[in-house]
Amino acid sequence: MSQENQPQLYLITPPEFELESFSKQLQDVFAVMDVSCLRLALSSQDADYVSRTADALREICHAAEVAIVIEDHVNLVEALGLDGVHLSDGARSVGKVRRELGTDAIIGAYCGASRHDGISAAEASADYVAFGPITETPLGTGDVAEMDLFDWWSAMIEVPVVAEGGLSAELVKGLSTKTDFYGVGMEIWEQADPAASLKALLG
């Protein structure tokens, strides 16, 4: 990913993981690939567990000069010294969260396959917009973020865009000139060697 015109890497954690083993996997990935940002996307609602996990991963990320954002837990950003928050509700709370966290915090918004939500999030001062999934899945609404959405966004909108959800080596190639970030998560974490899987995914 050293070429300037190539999308950057944006990693997404699994919803559940064992901290010690995942920390080792993450460090292995950082050792072989340039990563711009990690999103902590835990399903747990246990505040103590989420805080302890975020604390540990923040140290690993910042040691590697990788930004770390947490999914939805706005109140933990400043308390834990994180770089920002990823909002899963599209544009709805971007403006409010920007006022709470200030101009320096990273605020991203997941907008599914909705061009309208993406524009609204960008206008509300999101630092990036994420669209996905890229491939069909039985989960969620069933909507897919098609290639023409990324074509349009890259041509018309300056706010960076993340392509996430079901990336394959073929899709990575197709998106190489259409997205600013590859959002990579379970594509690699379910594999025995995530670092090697990531290298293979990116070709």
PyMOL commands that set and color helices and strands:
alter all, ss='L'
color gray80, all
select helices_A, chain A and resi 19-32+47-63+74-80+94-101+115-123+147-156+169-175+186-189+194-202
alter helices_A, ss='H'
color red, helices_A
select strands_A, chain A and resi 8-12+37-40+67-71+84-87+106-110+128-131+161-164+181-184
alter strands_A, ss='S'
color yellow, strands_A
deselect
rebuild
show_as cartoon
